[in-house]
Amino acid sequence: MAGIECGGTRRREILSVGGLGLLGLSLGDFFRARSARADAKSFAHFDGTAKNVIQIWLPGGQAHQETFDPKPLAPAEYRGDMGVIDTALPGVQFNERLVKTAAIADRLTVVRSMTHGEAAHERGRHNMFTGYRPSPALTYPSFGAVVSHELGPRRDLPPYVCIPNLVAPDAGAGYLGSAYGPFVIGSDPADAKFTVRDLALPGGVDAARFATRQRLRDAVGRHFEALESTDGVAAMDSFYQRAYSLVSSPEARAAFDVQAEPDGVRDAYGRNAAGQRMLLARRLVEAGVRFVTLSYGAWDMHRRIRDGITAQIPPFDQAFAALIGDLERRGLLESTLVMVTTEFGRTPKINGDGGRDHWPKVFSVVLAGGGIRAGQVVGTSDAIGAEPQDAPLTVEDLATTVYHCLGIVADKELMAPGNRPIEIVDGGKVRHDLLA
């Protein structure tokens, strides 16, 4: 299609409306996913406990010892020099900086026995975003892309959104193709001049001019449809129409308007990257987005880990506690699965630079809402935080359990290029000890 030309201009260029060419391709792709699902009514789905997911990604490899699995009784070279705080769960302690999160620990499941074998950032990321170890032969789709493929859009909003940008290549659609990739916000909602890429009309294009260009694009589309008479052209036309509907919908655009929140709510989350990203995630799932992935911070702390944790944790702590409380007050926590994940943990022993290095053998993840049992710790690491001591949680089991909460059968086969059937998750099982 992209190779068809008219007077030296490619059809894709003709279909561009001002600065909305990118919108036509990206949002059109999202609605193409809906059309693709129309012929897939036989897909094996069931009613899950979660209708939405907010994935909070902590890039770099968060240290479990300095967050959710401190070792206050270990020797100093393993323990580190930070203190601990009691939580709402008797006998359970977090890092001293997680004050607000400790107070809501009775709403959480903390897994202290997450484990895999990938110690490189790019490999650990891929593993944790997809449920698969990376392969040179195939790029696997992320959780959000699978949800987009299986469940499709709701209320004419993209099913999968990344805040503020594509978190990592591993957060994309993989072999499923761009139709199921994330809608990318494009800027930080904490910025005073925050705008959402593709939802604002380009400079010099008002509503009347936008409507005129839409009619022109429709005419061009009808011309090509008459010439080619293919179902694909007709489908593409409908995808563009839906994209135009989104950009012109006050309700859809309002979902992204974090500045519409009352000052008190924005302050409660924190006027910073962690706070405003989590607040926007709540607005999006409340409006109808199925899966939101947001990133916060830089956790690859090979040096001076105390300083790094002291800087990174307080904004996260405030925002995360506010998010859980806000979802609960709005009646959304039961239907929204919140997951805090990272690519791996950090070494048991503090290194010569006062930091910790990569360590995938054991680390912590946190889950809440959406059918997850509240108020528990699942699994333990050993006395120095080096290995799972009991109830190890594999990546495959985590992925299978998340899909189970969403009502997606994890061993269903999807079609990769070359008509290769690939299971959504290979070999995982539902971990009922995580579930309510």
C-alpha positions in Angstrom: 0.0 0.0 0.0 2.8 2.4 0.9 4.4 1.9 -2.5 1.3 3.2 -4.5 2.0 6.7 -5.8 -0.1 9.4 -7.3 1.7 12.2 -9.1 4.9 11.3 -7.2 3.3 11.4 -3.8 2.8 8.3 -1.8 -0.7 7.5 -0.6 0.5 7.6 3.1 1.6 11.2 2.5 -1.7 12.1 0.9 -3.5 10.7 3.9 -1.5 12.8 6.3 -3.6 15.6 7.8 -1.3 18.5 8.8 0.8 17.0 11.5 -1.5 14.1 12.1 0.2 11.6 9.7 1.8 10.0 12.7 -1.6 9.8 14.4 -3.2 8.2 11.4 -0.6 5.5 11.5 -0.5 4.9 15.2 -4.0 5.2 16.3 -5.2 3.7 13.1 -3.2 0.6 14.1 -4.9 0.4 17.4 -8.3 0.3 15.8 -7.1 -2.2 13.3 -6.7 -4.5 16.2 -10.4 -4.2 17.0 -11.2 -5.2 13.4 -8.9 -8.1 13.5 -10.7 -9.4 16.6 -14.0 -9.4 14.8 -13.1 -12.7 13.2 -11.8 -14.2 16.4 -14.9 -14.8 18.4 -13.8 -18.3 19.2 -10.8 -17.1 21.2 -10.7 -18.7 24.7 -11.5 -16.0 27.2 -13.3 -15.9 30.5 -14.3 -13.3 33.0 -11.3 -12.3 34.9 -11.0 -10.5 38.2 -9.0 -7.6 36.6 -10.4 -5.3 33.9 -7.3 -3.1 33.8 -3.6 -3.2 34.6 -1.2 -0.5 35.8 2.4 -1.7 35.4 4.9 0.4 37.2 8.3 -0.3 35.8 11.4 0.6 37.8 14.2 0.5 35.2 17.7 -0.6 36.0 17.1 -3.3 38.5 15.7 -2.2 41.9 17.6 -3.5 45.0 15.3 -5.7 47.0 17.5 -5.3 50.1 16.9 -1.5 50.0 13.2 -1.6 49.3 10.8 -4.5 50.0 13.2 -7.2 51.4 15.6 -5.6 53.9 18.0 -7.8 55.8 18.4 -6.1 59.2 20.0 -9.1 60.8 22.6 -9.8 58.1 26.3 -8.8 58.4 26.9 -5.1 57.5 28.4 -5.9 54.1 25.2 -7.6 53.1 22.7 -5.5 55.1 23.9 -2.1 53.9 23.6 1.0 56.1 19.9 1.9 55.7 17.3 1.3 58.4 13.9 -0.4 58.3 10.3 0.5 59.1 7.5 -1.7 60.4 4.6 -2.1 58.1 0.8 -2.7 58.5 1.6 -6.4 58.3 2.8 -7.7 61.7 6.5 -8.8 61.5 7.0 -7.4 58.0 9.5 -4.5 57.5 10.4 -2.4 54.5 13.2 0.1 53.9 13.0 3.1 56.2 12.1 5.4 53.3 9.0 3.5 52.3 6.9 5.2 55.0 3.6 5.6 53.2 3.9 2.3 51.4 4.5 0.5 54.7 1.2 2.0 56.0 -0.7 0.4 53.1 1.1 -3.0 53.1 -2.2 -4.6 54.1 -3.5 -3.9 50.6 -0.5 -5.5 48.9 1.0 -8.8 48.0 4.8 -8.5 48.2 6.7 -11.3 46.5 10.2 -11.7 47.9 11.1 -14.8 45.8 10.9 -13.6 42.2 13.7 -15.3 40.2 15.1 -15.8 36.7 18.6 -16.2 35.1 19.1 -13.1 33.0 21.7 -10.7 34.4 22.0 -8.3 31.5 19.6 -5.3 31.4 18.2 -6.0 27.9 17.6 -9.7 28.6 16.1 -9.1 32.0 13.8 -6.5 30.6 12.6 -8.8 27.8 12.0 -11.6 30.3 10.0 -9.4 32.6 7.9 -7.7 29.9 7.0 -10.7 27.9 7.3 -13.8 30.0 9.9 -15.2 27.6 13.7 -15.3 27.6 15.0 -13.3 24.7 15.5 -15.2 21.4 17.6 -14.2 18.4 14.9 -15.7 16.2 11.8 -14.0 17.5 10.8 -10.9 19.4 8.0 -11.7 21.8 5.1 -9.3 22.6 4.8 -7.5 25.9 1.9 -8.1 28.3 0.3 -4.9 27.1 0.5 -5.9 23.5 -1.1 -9.3 24.2 -3.9 -7.6 26.1 -4.4 -5.3 23.1 -4.5 -8.3 20.7 -6.8 -10.4 22.9 -9.2 -7.8 24.3 -9.0 -4.8 22.0 -10.0 -1.2 22.5 -12.7 -0.1 25.0 -14.6 3.2 24.7 -12.6 4.1 21.6 -9.4 4.5 23.7 -6.2 2.8 22.9 -6.1 -0.5 24.8 -2.4 -0.1 25.7 -0.6 3.1 26.7 3.0 3.8 27.7 3.8 6.8 29.9 5.7 8.9 29.0 7.5 7.1 26.1 8.0 3.5 25.0 9.5 2.1 28.2 11.8 -0.2 26.3 11.7 -2.0 23.0 10.6 -5.0 25.0 7.4 -3.2 25.9 6.3 -3.3 22.3 4.2 -5.6 20.2 7.0 -8.0 19.1 5.8 -10.5 16.4 2.2 -9.4 16.8 3.0 -6.2 14.8 2.6 -2.5 15.4 -1.2 -2.7 15.4 -1.0 -4.0 18.9 1.8 -1.8 20.2 1.4 1.0 22.8 0.0 4.4 22.2 2.9 6.6 23.5 2.2 9.8 25.4 5.3 11.5 24.2 5.9 13.9 27.1 6.0 13.8 30.9 2.7 14.7 32.6 4.8 16.4 35.4 5.8 19.0 32.9 4.0 22.4 33.1 3.5 22.4 29.4 2.4 18.7 29.2 0.6 17.8 26.0 -0.2 14.4 24.5 1.4 13.7 21.1 -1.2 13.1 18.4 -4.2 14.4 20.4 -3.6 18.1 19.8 -4.2 19.6 16.4 -1.1 20.9 14.7 -0.3 24.6 14.7 -2.4 26.6 12.3 -5.1 23.8 12.0 -8.4 24.7 13.7 -11.5 22.5 14.0 -12.9 23.7 10.7 -9.7 23.1 8.8 -9.4 19.7 10.5 -12.9 18.8 9.3 -12.0 20.0 5.7 -8.8 17.8 5.7 -10.8 14.9 7.0 -13.2 15.2 4.1 -10.3 15.4 1.7 -8.8 12.3 3.1 -12.1 10.5 2.9 -12.3 11.5 -0.8 -8.8 10.2 -1.5 -9.7 7.0 0.4 -12.8 6.4 -1.7 -10.7 6.9 -4.9 -8.2 4.3 -3.9 -10.9 1.9 -2.7 -12.7 2.2 -6.1 -9.4 1.6 -7.9 -8.3 -1.4 -5.8 -11.6 -2.9 -4.5 -9.9 -4.7 -1.7 -11.1 -5.4 1.8 -7.8 -4.1 3.1 -8.4 -0.6 1.7 -11.9 -0.5 3.2 -10.5 -1.6 6.5 -7.8 1.0 6.4 -10.4 3.7 5.8 -12.3 2.6 8.9 -9.1 2.7 11.0 -8.5 6.3 10.0 -12.1 7.2 10.7 -11.7 5.8 14.2 -8.4 7.7 14.7 -10.2 10.9 13.7 -13.0 10.1 16.1 -10.5 9.8 18.9 -8.7 13.1 18.2 -12.0 14.9 17.9 -13.7 13.3 21.0 -13.8 15.6 24.1 -14.3 12.5 26.3 -11.3 10.7 25.0 -9.0 13.7 25.1 -10.2 14.5 28.6 -8.9 11.1 29.8 -5.3 12.3 29.1 -5.8 15.7 30.7 -4.0 15.2 34.1 -4.2 19.0 34.6 -8.0 18.7 35.1 -7.4 16.9 38.4 -8.0 19.0 41.5 -4.9 20.6 43.0 -5.3 18.5 46.2 -5.3 15.2 44.2 -2.2 16.3 42.2 -0.5 17.3 45.4 -1.4 14.0 47.1 0.4 12.1 44.3 3.3 14.5 44.2 4.1 17.2 41.6 6.9 15.1 40.2 7.5 12.3 37.6 6.4 9.5 39.9 3.3 11.3 41.1 1.9 12.7 37.9 2.6 9.5 35.8 0.7 7.4 38.4 -2.1 9.9 38.5 -2.4 9.9 34.7 -2.4 6.1 34.8 -5.3 6.1 37.1 -7.2 8.6 34.9 -6.6 6.3 31.8 -7.8 3.1 33.4 -10.8 4.9 34.8 -11.6 6.1 31.3 -11.3 2.7 29.7 -7.6 2.0 28.8 -7.0 -1.6 29.5 -3.2 -1.7 30.1 -1.0 1.2 31.2 2.8 0.9 31.6 4.7 3.7 33.2 8.4 4.0 34.1 9.9 5.8 37.0 13.4 6.4 38.2 16.9 5.0 37.5 17.7 2.0 39.7 21.0 0.7 38.3 22.9 1.6 41.4 26.4 0.2 41.1 27.7 3.1 43.2 26.5 4.9 46.4 23.3 3.0 46.6 22.2 4.8 49.8 22.3 8.1 48.0 20.4 6.6 45.0 17.7 5.1 47.2 17.3 8.2 49.3 16.7 10.2 46.1 14.4 7.7 44.2 12.3 6.2 46.9 10.4 9.2 48.5 8.6 10.3 45.3 7.7 6.6 44.5 6.6 6.0 48.0 4.2 9.0 48.0 2.8 8.3 44.6 2.3 4.6 45.0 0.5 4.9 48.3 -1.7 7.6 46.8 -2.5 5.5 43.7 -3.6 2.5 45.8 -5.7 4.7 48.1 -7.2 6.6 45.2 -8.1 3.4 43.3 -9.7 2.0 46.4 -11.8 5.1 47.2 -13.0 5.2 43.6 -14.0 1.5 43.7 -11.4 0.7 41.0 -8.9 -1.4 43.0 -10.9 -4.6 42.8 -10.9 -4.4 39.0 -7.4 -2.9 38.5 -4.3 -5.0 38.9 -1.3 -2.9 39.9 2.2 -4.4 39.5 5.5 -3.0 40.4 8.3 -4.7 38.5 11.9 -4.4 37.5 14.4 -6.4 35.4 16.3 -8.1 38.3 17.6 -7.4 41.8 21.0 -6.5 43.1 23.9 -8.5 44.5 23.7 -9.7 48.2 27.0 -8.0 49.1 27.7 -4.3 48.9 30.6 -3.7 46.4 33.7 -1.5 46.8 31.9 1.5 45.4 29.1 1.3 48.0 26.6 -0.1 45.5 25.2 -3.4 44.3 25.6 -5.1 41.0 23.1 -7.1 38.8 21.5 -10.2 40.5 18.6 -12.1 38.9 18.6 -15.0 41.2 16.1 -13.4 43.6 14.3 -10.1 43.9 11.0 -8.5 44.8 7.9 -7.5 42.9 4.7 -6.0 44.4 1.1 -6.7 43.3 -2.2 -5.2 44.4 -5.9 -5.2 43.4 -7.5 -7.0 40.4 -8.0 -10.3 42.2 -4.7 -10.3 44.1 -4.9 -11.3 47.7 -4.3 -8.3 50.0 -2.0 -8.2 53.0 0.6 -10.9 52.5 4.2 -11.7 51.7 4.7 -14.6 49.3 8.1 -16.4 49.3 11.2 -15.5 51.1 14.8 -15.0 50.2 17.6 -16.5 52.3 19.3 -14.7 55.1 21.6 -12.5 52.8 19.1 -12.1 50.0 21.0 -14.3 47.5 18.5 -17.1 46.7 14.8 -17.9 47.0 14.3 -19.8 50.3 10.8 -20.9 49.5 8.0 -20.4 47.0 10.1 -19.2 44.1 8.1 -17.2 41.5 9.2 -17.7 37.9 8.6 -15.2 35.1 6.4 -17.7 33.4 4.2 -18.2 36.5 4.0 -14.4 37.1 2.9 -13.9 33.4 0.4 -16.8 33.5 -1.1 -15.4 36.8 -1.5 -11.9 35.4 -3.2 -13.2 32.3 -5.4 -15.4 34.4 -6.6 -12.3 36.3 -7.4 -10.7 33.0 -9.4 -13.7 31.7 -6.8 -14.6 29.1 -5.8 -18.2 28.6 -2.0 -18.1 28.8 -1.3 -21.3 26.9 -3.4 -20.2 23.9 -1.4 -20.2 20.7 -0.9 -17.0 18.7 0.5 -16.9 15.2 4.0 -15.6 14.7 5.5 -14.9 11.2 5.7 -18.0 9.0 2.4 -19.2 10.6 4.3 -20.5 13.6 2.0 -21.1 16.6 3.5 -19.6 19.8 1.9 -19.9 23.2 1.2 -16.6 25.0 3.2 -18.1 27.8 5.2 -21.3 27.5 5.1 -23.5 30.6 3.7 -21.2 33.3 1.1 -22.0 35.9 -1.4 -19.9 37.8 0.0 -19.1 41.3 -3.1 -19.4 43.4 -1.2 -18.3 46.5 -1.1 -14.8 45.0 -4.9 -14.7 44.4 -7.8 -13.7 46.6 
